Amino acid sequence: MMNKRCCWVLFRQAERWMSRSSWTSHHKTLNQAYDDLAEILLRDSSTKSAISRSESVLSNIALDESCYEPKLPHICVIPSTTIHVSECVAYCYKNNIPMVAVGARTGLEGGIHAMHGGVSFDLTSMNNILELNERDLDCNVQTGLSWRELNNQIRSTGLWFPVDPGASASLGGMAATSASGTNAVKYGTMRENVMGLEVVVADGKVIRTAGEKCRSKKSSAGLNITNLYVGSEGILGIITSIRLKLHTLPSCIGVVTVSFPNVKSAIQSVVEIMQSGMQAARVEFLDRQAVTACRKASQLSTLDDRGPMLFIEMHGFTESALKDQVDVLSELVKDNGATNLEWSSMPEKRTELWKARHDLHWSILATKPGFKAIDTDVCVPLSNLCDMILCTHQLIKESGLSSSIMSHAGDGNFHAVILHDPNDNTQLIRAKKLAENIANVAIDFDGTVTGEHGVGRGKVSLIERQFNKQSLDVMYLLKRSLDPKNLFNPDKMFSAYRIFPHKTD
């Protein structure tokens, strides 16, 4: 039996939690919040702003691609202007209402789940290009615009935004998680491509992280708060617009697929490609199981599932220069036992291959109909990638679960797609344990528990292993300073009990 002291502690914790969520405990208070927010959003009939608390809307706004049970908000606001975001945030902050920013809902870590209810901000109506500077290769866009739609709209200019996480993610969500994708080898992640942000912070204030008008390619003025908010996962404020670097479309592009007898020879080839100085934009690794799933779903006859494969994209100024690079690549991989090298500069072949790669998560899921997936997201130094993948394969074997590995190998980042039967709770427990073990091994291999997906709900405990106490204390201090009430996306990235001990102990 629990002693009196334990009962008292549990009672006090429950009492404090209820007091933090006290605004939702009375139907009248909830109605008042809804009416007040509706007044803010609907006073100007010329905007597209809206508000809802219907069960279907609330369920939809909390549904992402993660393996976690969604946590629904009490109200969904759909602002279309920064002013509306600012006024709604000011109201929520004054009335102690938790807030969560939501974009395209493609995240894999439950980052948009409303852990304490409150208000979800559906930002998908804020989807315009605000400014396009072709000569300076930059643009300013609203937070809800997707990277694919941006590229569709600027295609005629000969420019593009190369950060491609695969899914049709919103640019605000990509900035919030510091997303990347297959092109990061050449063009970097969101951190390298965001020049400045407009963010609504506590009390509804609006800040511009690079300065009011600054859009220069570099600046040494002030603290770099742009990169404080890139990757902050919505726990410090709500991003409303992003200034991005754009790039010129490559003159000539070639894609290469090549097979290997084993993981070691494939990853050794990746290391040599990255050391060679070749103009490789994408270097993707698929283990044998992933190749099998990709081949079955895409019907690509060039894929050889007898072993792991690399998908490589090369850029060149001319066709002859591109062909020269492919010849060098061919000799390099043959020395590592590669076979079945195929390449093409035809746009339709390139589109076909990268569509198959971007759909790979779903192709792997299709191998076990009715199953769900947990995607790991570790990243290690390239020199440790081979050992990391081999160790992961051993962990998968020991778990008894089905899993495939796909990797942004040029960056040392990979995803183990762990399948589990949602009707078998023991499998879910084993899948979560396997994901945790892979993350812990990545830390031991001088890596990180998340390369691009973010921490969200599932990796909170792992953060405390990757960073020491002194580093975490600085992060906690920033959170307490910028969100003293813990209302921006609470219970994400860090444990609230660590950040606000005076409120929860």
N, C-alpha and C positions, 0 to 999 in steps of 0.2 A: 504493500500500500504506500501511496505517496504521503510524506510527512506534511505537517501544517505549513512549513516553510515553502515547500515545492508548490503546494496549492496556492499559497499567497502570491508567489512569483507569477504563476500561470494566470491567476486572476488579474493581477496588475497589468500584465502584458496585453491581455484581452481588453481590459478597460482602456488602455492607451490606444490600442488599434481602433476601438470603437469611437474614441474621441476624435481621432484623426479623420475618420470617415463620417463624423456626426451629421454633416450636411445631408447625407443620403438617408438618414434614419427616419426622416419624417417626410411623408408624401407631399405635404404642403411646401416644404423647403425645396424639394426637387421640382415641383411645379413652378415655384418662383424663379429658380435658376433657369429653367427652360424658357419661361416668359421673358425674362430679362435678356437672355442671349438672343432670343428671336427678335426682340426689339432692336438690338444692335445690328443684326444681320439683314433684317428685312425693311429697315427704314428707307433704304434707297432702292427703289424698284428697278433701277437701271442695271444693277449688278446681278450676277448669277448665284449669289450667296444663298444658302438654305440651311435648314436645321431639321433634325428628325430624332425621334426616340422610338420609332417602330421597331419591333423585335427583329424583323427581317433586315432592316438597315443596320442595326447594332450587331447582329450576327455576322453580316457580310463585312463590316468594317474591321472586325477582329479576326477575320479568316486569312491567314497567311500560308506560306508553304512549309512551316515548321512542323515538328512532330509533337508540339505541345498542345494541350487542351486550350482553346481560345478563352481569354478573359474579356468579357464584354464591358463597354462603358455604359453609363446611364443615358448619355446624350451624345449625339454626333452633330457637330457643326461643320458646315461646308462653306468656308470663306472663299471669296474670289479676289480679295485685295489684301494687301499688307495692313491697311488701316483696320479692316475687320478682324484680322488675326490679332493685331495689337489691342484692340478694344476688348475682344473676348478673353485674351490672356490677362489683361488688367482686371477684368471682372472675376475671373477664376482665381487669380492670385489673392485678390482682396477677400474672397469668400472661401478660401482654403479648399478649392476644388482641384483634384489631380487632373493632369493634362497629358495627352499622348498625341504626337504628330504621326499621321498615317499617309503613305504615298501609294505606290502601286501594289503593295501587299505581296511582294515577291520574296520577302526575307525568309531565312531559314532558322532564325534563332529566337523567334517569338518577341522581337523587339517592339512590335506595335500592340501587344496585348495590354489591356488596361487592368493592371493587377489590383488596383483599388477602385475600379469603376471610374466615375468622374466623366470627363469630356474627351472624346477623340476628335481631333481636327483632321478631317478628310481634305487633303490639299490638292486633290487631283484636278479641281476646277482652275487652279492657278497654273495654267499650262501654256503660257505665251512666251515667245521670244521678245524680250523688252528692247534689246539693242543688238545689232550685228555690225561689227567693224571688220570688213573684209580685208582692208589694207593692213590692219594691225593684228589680224588673226585672233580675235577674241569676240565673245558675245556675253550678254547678260540675259538670263532666262529665269522664269518663275520656277518655283520648287517642284511643281507637279508635272512638268514636262518630262517625257521619257527620253532617254538617250537615242532611241530609235527614231522617234518623231523629230527630234532636233536634226538628226542626219537627213531625214527625208526632206525637211524644209530648207536645208542649206546645200543640198546636193548640187544645185545648178551653179553655185559659186566656186566649185572645185575645192571646197574645204570640207572637213569632217571632224567629228569628235570621236577619238578612237577608243575610249574606255568602254569596254563591252562586257558586262557581267553575264551575258547570255540571255537571261530573262529580260522582259521589257520593263526594267526598273525605272523609277522616277529619279531625276537628277538630284533632287533634294534628299531622297533616301540613300542614294549612292554617296553623296557628300557626308551624310550622317554616319555611315558605316565605313567610310574610306574604301569603297568598293574598287575592284580592278577588273580582272578577266584575262582573256587570252592575249590581248595586245599589250599588256603591261611590260613585257620583255623590252619592247622598244620605246613605248610612250609613257610608261609609268602608271601609277595608281591615281585615284582622285586627289590625293595630297599634292601630287606634282602638277595637276591640271586645274586646280581651283585657285583663282587669283584673288578672290574676295567674296564675302558673303554678306547678305542682309539677314539679320537675326532679330527676332522678337524675344526679349529677355524678361526677367521678373518685373512685375508691375506694368507690363505692356510697353516698356521702352524699346525703341528700334535702334540697333547699332549697325554700322557698316564697317566690317573688320579691317578693310584695307585703307580706309579713309573715305570721306564723303564722295569724292569724284575720282579717286586714283584708279587707273587701270594700266599702269606701267608694268612691264614684265618683271621688274624687280624693285624692291624697296627695303631700306634699312631703317625706316622710320617706326619708332614705337615697338611694342611687344608684338610678336607674331600670333595674334589671337585668331587669325584665319585658321591656322592649323590646330588651334585649341578646339575649335568647333567641328572641323573635319574629323570624323571618327568619334564624336562625342555621343552618338546614338540618341540624341534628343534629350539628354539629361540636364543640359545647361540652357536650353532655349529652343525656339522653333525657327528653323531656316525658312525664309520666304523667297529669297532669290539668290542666284549663284552667278558669279562672273567666271567664265571658263576660257581656257586656252583652246584655240582651234589649230588644226594642222592641215597642210596641203595633202590632197590625195596622192598616193604614190603613182609614179609614172608607169611602172611595170611591176606586176605581182605574179609570183609563182607559188604553187602549193606542192608540197612533197609528202608522200606517205611512204614509210619504210618500216619493215619488220625486223625483229631481233630474236635471237634464240633464248634470251633471258633478260631479266631486269638489269643486271650488272652491265651488260654490253649496251643496253639502251641508254642508261643514265650516264655511262662513260662517254657516249657520243654527245649527250647534251652538254656535259662539261666542256668537251673539246669544241663544240659549236660556239658556246659562249666565249671561249678563250680565243677563238680564231679571228674575231673581228668581222665575221660575215654579217650582212644586213638582215638578220633574222628578226622578224616582228612577232612571230608566234612560234613557240616550241612546246607542244603538248604531248604528254605521255599517257598512254592507255595500257593498263595491264591486260593479260589475256582474257580475263572474264569481261572486262569493259569492251574489248574489241569484239568479242562474240555478241554482246548485247547491241553494240553499235551496228554491226554488220546485219544482224537479223532485222533491226528496226528500219534501217536506212536502205537496205538492199544494195549497198555499195559493193560491187564485186571485187574491187581492188583491195579490200581489207582482208588480211590474212590472220585468222584467229588462232594460228598454231603457236603464237607467242605474243609478247608485248609489241606495241607499235609507237612510232612518233608521227605526229602530224606537224608539219613545219610550213611556215609561210615566209617567203623571201621577198625583199623589195629591191628594185634596181632602177637606174635611170633609163636604161635601154634594154631591149630584149637580149642583146648579145652579152651585156654585163650581167643580166640575170642568169643567162645560160652558163656563164663562167662560174658564178657562185654555186649553181647546182652541180657542176662538174666537180668543184672542190669538195662540196658536201658529200657527193657520191663516193669519192675516194676516202674521205674521212670515215664514213660509217661502214664502208666495206672492211676497213681495217679492224673494226669491232664486230665482225661477223654478220653484218646486216644483209638482208636479202629482200627481193621483191620491191625495189625502189621504183616508185612511179611519180612522175611530176607533170604538171600542166600549168600553162599561163592563161587558159581559157576561163573567162569570168564565171560561166555557168558551172564549171568543175569546182572552182573555188567556193562558190555559193553553196553547192551541194555538200561539199566536205564540211564546211563550218556550220552549216545547219545541222548536220548529223552530230557534230561535236557539241553544239549548244543544246541539242535535244537529248544528250547522253543520260542525264539524270532520269528522264522519263523512260528512256530505253532500258535502263537497268531495272527500274521499277516494273516494267512490263515483263521481265523474266519471271516474276513471282506475282501473278495477278492477285489483287486483294491485299498485298503487303504494303507496309509503309516504310519510310526510310529516315534514318538519321545520317546527316552529312557531316563528317568531320572537316576541319578547315585549317590544319596545321601548316606551318611554313618553317623550313630549316635552311641553314646555309647549303648552297649547292653541293659542296664537298661531302655533306652528310646525308644527302637525299637518298642515295642508293641504300645505305644501311637503314635509314628510316623506313623506306618502303619494304625492305626485306623483313624488318622487325614487325611492321604492321601486318604483313602477310602471315607471320607466325602467330600474332595475337588473334587474327581472324580465324585461323585454323583451330586454335585452342578454344575459341568461343563457341565453335560449332554453328556459327551463323553464316549466312551468305552475304558476301560483300565484294564490291569491285572498286578499283582505284583509278581515278583520272586526275591528272596533275598538270598544272601550269609549270612544267618542269624547268623552264628557263629561269623561274623565280624561286624554285625550291618549295612551291606551294602545292599541296595536293588535297583531294577530297576522297575519303573512303566512304562510299555509299553503303551504309549498313542496313540490310533489309530485316524486317521483323513482322511477325503476324500480329496485327492489332488485337486479335481475340485471345492472344496468349500472353498474359502479363509477365510470365517468366522470361519470354523472349525480349520484351521491352526492357526489362531490368538488365538482362545480359547485354543488349545493344547499347544502353546508356553506359554501362560499365566498360564496354569495349571502347566507346568513344572517349571516355575519361582516361583509360589506359594509353590510348594513342596520343592524347594531348600531353600526358605526363612524360611519355617517352620523347616527344618533340622538345619539351623543355630541357630534358637531359641532353638532347642533341643540339643545344644552343639555339633553339627556335622559339616560336610563339604558338599559343593555343588557337589563334585565329589570324589568318592572313588577309581575309577580305570580307567575311560574313559578319563580323562583330561578335560581341560577348552576349548581348541579349539576356535571356533568362537562364540559359543552360550552362554558361561557363563562368558564373560568378565565383564559385569556389576555386576555380583554376587560376583566376587572376591573382589570388592571394599566394599562389605558389610561384607564378612567373615573376612577380615583383617583390622586393623586400619591403619591410615595414616602413622605412623612411620614404621610399618612393610612393607607397600607397597613402601615407599621411599627407603628402603634398596633393595628391589627387583628391582625397577626401576634403582637404581644406578648400580647394577650388570649387568643389560641389557645394559645400556649405556656404561659401561666400557668394556664389552666383545664384544659388537656389536655396536660400536659408529655410524655406518651408518644405523642401523636398516634394514639390508638386509637379516638376517636369519629369515625366516617365519614371515614376518611382519603382524601386526594386529591379532596376536594370543595371547592368555592368558591375555594380557594387551592392553589397548587402547594406540595407538601411541601418541595421544594427551596428555596423562598423562606422558609418558616416555620421550618424546622429545618436551616439550613445546616451547623451543626456535626455533624449526623448524616449528611448526604448529600453534602457536598462532598469 
